[in-house]
Amino acid sequence: MEQINTLLETAFGRYQLQRFPVNKAEKLRAWDAADEYVLQHLDENKLLTENISLLIVNDGFGGLSIPLSRYKPVVMIDSYLASHGIVLNSQNNTIDEDAITISNSLDRPEDIFTTSVDIVLIKLPKSLAMLEDQLHRIRPVLSSTTIIIAAGMTKNIHMSTMKLFEKIIGDTKTSLARKKSRLIFSQVDERLTVSENPFPTSYTLPYKLDGIDLEVNNHAAVFSQDKLDVGARFFVENLPADEKYTTIVDLGCGNGVLGVMAAIKNPTANLVFTDESYMAVESAISNFVSVFEETREAEFLQTDCLQGVEDNSVSLILCNPPFHQNNAITDNVAWQMFSESKEALTQKGELWVIANRHLAYHAKLKTIFGNCEVVASNNKFTLLKVIKS
């Protein structure tokens, strides 16, 4: 198997970068052509000086912050995995731990910067909702002199992307394409009337609790902003209920709807919600509390899959696995979720997985657990169950 390239060569130095968690069979680099384009543009245009203030949004595993560490950047990021990747890559490249400040996606930049930021670098997130939220969040630390450069692969940059920058920041233009990536340049218009940040959003579930409508709150990073996605809905309609489920984990919980509905159907169970997104975990907390208030407790972990959950401690795991990490398509996360589920489950414990029919999760699960059955299916989704034996 061909080994993935881990050497990032830039005008600022040469760096060994890995994705996190480290996977010996990794097929994806820790950076992309858009990172390289940004670094080249900064160097060619001599935009960096020793005492600038630098904000980097959505840095993936340090592709920008590691080469630019001498400028003491602040990194605003929603991903637990990416933030830990930055820490790991800093250590591997002997970069001082104080050189890069990592803040999460819910922090207010104005609480970090005392004056306007000189340069803002943005790696475009997967969703427009996330981009809209982030532009609103950084707006208070921008001024007419702030240099704003966004970067992404050309296939992910659309007119709707440009319109968001124009609506929230000001005049916006793009660069020529280079290695299938582009830069976006946005000029702050201080006269622009900007509406309030619309996030978090909410919608009403098609279910009731004791005759009362259930409302779901979503921060911007959560998948399916304005309604329950069809896969989750199919899962909810087939959730199990049994007193044998003493501890239930909503793995990769997103807004926590699966776990909340499982808690309603299993009133004596202990609930654990895990996700690698700060915004997802915060959404899950909000939705659990809105249903149960102070009558029930749950554990919420922003973590890598099931890290922090004891082995042999869980009787039921509910999983709607992602098949992408940021903008990269990969099944590594699903494999890790399934493997760690086997460790976390008690004997006879169950893992329930919802998946698009075209994904080969049935075979993966049978390889790991030795068994797999179809609980329910429709023309688009399959609900699978495996038992630890």
NORDA-V252163 format. One record per residue. RES is the residue in one small letter. OMEGA is omega in degrees with one decimal (* if undefined). D_LAST is the distance of its C-alpha to the last C-alpha in Angstrom with 1 decimal. Layout:
BEGIN
res={RES:RES}
omega={OMEGA:OMEGA}
d_last={D_LAST:D_LAST}
END
This chain:
BEGIN
res={m:e:q:i:n:t:l:l:e:t:a:f:g:r:y:q:l:q:r:f:p:v:n:k:a:e:k:l:r:a:w:d:a:a:d:e:y:v:l:q:h:l:d:e:n:k:l:l:t:e:n:i:s:l:l:i:v:n:d:g:f:g:g:l:s:i:p:l:s:r:y:k:p:v:v:m:i:d:s:y:l:a:s:h:g:i:v:l:n:s:q:n:n:t:i:d:e:d:a:i:t:i:s:n:s:l:d:r:p:e:d:i:f:t:t:s:v:d:i:v:l:i:k:l:p:k:s:l:a:m:l:e:d:q:l:h:r:i:r:p:v:l:s:s:t:t:i:i:i:a:a:g:m:t:k:n:i:h:m:s:t:m:k:l:f:e:k:i:i:g:d:t:k:t:s:l:a:r:k:k:s:r:l:i:f:s:q:v:d:e:r:l:t:v:s:e:n:p:f:p:t:s:y:t:l:p:y:k:l:d:g:i:d:l:e:v:n:n:h:a:a:v:f:s:q:d:k:l:d:v:g:a:r:f:f:v:e:n:l:p:a:d:e:k:y:t:t:i:v:d:l:g:c:g:n:g:v:l:g:v:m:a:a:i:k:n:p:t:a:n:l:v:f:t:d:e:s:y:m:a:v:e:s:a:i:s:n:f:v:s:v:f:e:e:t:r:e:a:e:f:l:q:t:d:c:l:q:g:v:e:d:n:s:v:s:l:i:l:c:n:p:p:f:h:q:n:n:a:i:t:d:n:v:a:w:q:m:f:s:e:s:k:e:a:l:t:q:k:g:e:l:w:v:i:a:n:r:h:l:a:y:h:a:k:l:k:t:i:f:g:n:c:e:v:v:a:s:n:n:k:f:t:l:l:k:v:i:k:s}
omega={-179.7:-177.7:-178.3:178.8:179.4:-177.4:175.5:-179.7:-176.6:175.1:-178.1:179.4:179.5:-171.9:173.1:-177.5:177.0:170.9:178.9:-2.1:-178.0:-179.1:-176.9:-179.8:-176.7:179.8:-175.9:176.0:178.4:178.0:177.8:-177.0:178.7:174.8:-179.0:-179.4:179.0:-177.6:179.2:179.8:179.2:-178.7:-176.0:-177.4:175.8:-175.6:-174.3:172.7:-168.7:-171.6:179.4:168.9:-171.2:175.8:178.1:-177.9:177.3:177.9:-178.8:173.1:175.2:-179.4:175.8:-172.9:179.5:177.4:-176.3:-174.2:-179.3:-178.9:174.8:-176.7:166.5:-179.2:176.4:-169.6:-179.6:-170.1:173.0:-177.3:-179.9:-179.4:177.4:174.0:177.1:178.8:180.0:-178.5:173.6:179.3:-177.6:179.1:177.7:175.3:-178.2:-175.7:179.1:-175.3:-177.2:176.4:-179.3:175.3:-178.7:-170.7:180.0:176.8:176.5:-179.7:-179.5:174.2:-178.7:-178.4:179.6:176.2:-179.9:-176.7:179.8:-178.0:174.0:175.5:-177.0:166.5:-174.6:178.5:-176.5:-174.0:174.9:178.6:179.6:178.6:-179.7:178.4:-176.8:177.6:175.4:-176.4:-177.5:-175.5:-178.7:-179.0:178.6:173.2:-177.8:179.8:-179.3:174.3:-178.3:179.2:173.9:-176.3:176.6:174.4:-173.5:-177.5:-178.2:179.8:-174.9:176.2:178.9:176.2:-179.2:-178.3:177.1:178.0:-178.8:-178.1:-172.0:-175.7:-177.1:-177.7:-172.9:176.5:-179.9:175.7:167.5:178.0:176.2:-176.0:177.5:176.8:178.0:171.6:174.4:178.4:-178.5:-178.5:-178.1:174.0:-176.1:178.6:-175.9:174.4:-175.1:178.3:179.7:175.9:-177.1:-175.7:2.4:177.6:177.9:173.5:-178.0:178.5:176.3:179.4:177.5:174.2:-176.2:177.9:-177.6:177.4:176.6:179.8:-178.6:176.2:-178.3:165.3:-167.5:-175.6:-174.9:-180.0:176.7:-171.0:-167.6:177.0:176.3:-177.9:-169.8:178.2:178.7:-179.9:178.7:177.9:-178.8:-178.3:-178.6:-179.6:179.5:174.7:-178.2:179.8:179.0:178.6:-177.0:175.8:-177.8:177.0:169.6:-172.4:-172.3:-162.4:-174.2:179.8:173.8:-176.4:-179.8:-179.1:178.8:179.6:176.1:177.9:177.8:-177.2:-179.3:-168.9:-179.8:-176.1:169.0:-176.9:174.9:178.4:178.1:173.7:179.2:-179.8:175.7:-177.2:177.8:-178.7:178.7:176.8:-180.0:177.5:-178.8:-176.7:177.3:-178.1:-179.0:179.1:-170.7:-177.8:-178.0:-176.1:-176.7:179.8:175.3:178.1:-178.2:-175.9:168.3:-166.9:176.1:-179.3:-175.7:175.5:-177.2:175.0:-175.4:174.0:175.0:-175.0:-170.6:-179.2:179.5:174.7:176.8:-171.9:172.1:-166.7:174.8:173.3:173.8:172.6:-168.5:-179.5:-176.9:177.4:-178.1:174.8:-179.8:-177.5:179.4:177.8:-179.2:178.3:-177.8:-178.3:-179.3:176.7:179.3:179.6:-174.9:-176.3:169.7:172.1:-174.7:174.3:-172.4:170.7:176.5:-174.9:172.5:-176.3:168.6:-174.5:-175.4:179.5:-173.1:-176.9:179.1:-179.5:179.1:-177.6:179.5:176.7:-175.8:-172.3:-178.5:178.3:175.7:177.3:177.5:178.7:-179.9:177.3:170.9:-174.6:-178.0:-173.1:174.0:176.0:-174.7:176.5:171.8:-178.2:176.8:-177.6:*}
d_last={32.9:35.8:35.4:36.1:39.4:39.1:42.8:44.7:48.4:50.7:54.3:52.9:51.1:48.2:44.7:41.3:38.8:35.1:32.7:30.2:27.5:28.6:26.9:28.1:27.8:29.7:31.9:33.8:36.6:36.9:40.1:41.9:45.4:46.2:45.8:48.1:50.6:50.8:51.3:54.0:55.8:55.9:57.4:59.8:61.2:61.3:59.7:58.3:60.4:59.6:59.7:58.1:55.4:52.4:49.5:46.7:44.4:40.9:41.1:38.1:37.0:40.7:42.3:45.4:45.2:44.7:47.9:49.8:48.7:52.3:53.2:50.8:49.0:47.1:43.9:42.7:39.2:36.3:33.5:31.6:30.6:34.2:35.6:33.5:34.3:37.9:37.5:35.8:38.4:41.2:40.1:39.7:43.3:44.7:45.7:46.6:44.0:46.8:47.9:45.5:44.9:41.8:41.9:39.4:40.1:41.1:43.7:47.3:49.1:52.4:50.8:50.4:53.6:56.9:58.8:58.1:55.9:57.8:55.1:51.9:49.5:46.9:44.1:43.7:40.4:38.4:39.7:43.3:42.3:41.1:44.3:46.5:45.0:45.4:49.0:49.8:48.3:50.3:53.5:54.9:55.0:56.8:60.5:62.8:62.7:58.9:57.7:54.6:52.8:49.6:47.8:45.4:44.8:47.5:45.1:43.9:47.4:49.0:52.1:50.0:49.0:52.7:53.7:51.4:53.1:56.5:55.7:54.4:56.0:59.1:60.4:57.8:58.0:55.8:56.4:56.5:53.2:52.2:49.2:48.0:48.1:50.7:52.0:53.1:56.0:56.7:59.8:59.7:62.1:63.0:64.9:61.9:60.9:57.1:55.2:52.6:49.1:47.3:43.9:41.8:41.9:40.6:39.9:39.1:35.8:36.1:34.5:36.1:35.0:37.2:39.7:39.9:39.4:36.6:38.0:36.0:37.5:36.9:38.1:39.3:36.3:34.0:33.3:35.1:38.0:39.6:37.0:33.4:32.2:31.2:27.5:27.0:28.9:26.8:23.7:25.5:26.5:22.9:21.3:19.1:20.4:18.8:19.3:15.7:16.0:17.6:17.5:17.9:18.6:20.9:20.3:23.6:25.1:28.6:30.7:27.9:28.4:24.7:24.0:27.3:26.7:23.2:24.9:27.5:25.1:23.0:25.9:24.2:21.6:22.1:22.6:22.3:24.1:24.0:26.2:28.3:31.4:33.8:35.1:31.8:30.8:34.3:34.1:30.8:32.5:35.5:33.7:31.5:34.7:36.8:34.6:33.8:36.7:36.4:34.5:31.0:29.6:27.1:26.2:27.4:26.6:28.6:26.4:24.6:21.4:19.3:21.6:22.5:19.3:17.7:14.3:11.7:14.3:13.6:12.2:13.5:14.9:17.7:18.9:22.1:22.3:25.7:26.8:29.8:30.7:34.2:36.1:33.9:31.5:28.3:24.6:23.9:23.1:20.5:18.7:18.9:17.6:14.5:13.9:14.8:12.6:9.5:11.4:12.6:9.8:8.8:5.7:5.6:8.0:9.6:11.8:14.9:17.3:20.9:22.6:25.9:25.5:27.0:24.4:21.8:18.8:17.0:17.2:16.3:13.1:12.1:13.2:11.1:7.7:8.5:9.1:11.7:14.0:17.5:18.1:21.8:24.3:28.0:30.4:29.3:25.8:22.3:19.7:16.2:12.8:9.3:6.1:3.8:0.0}
END
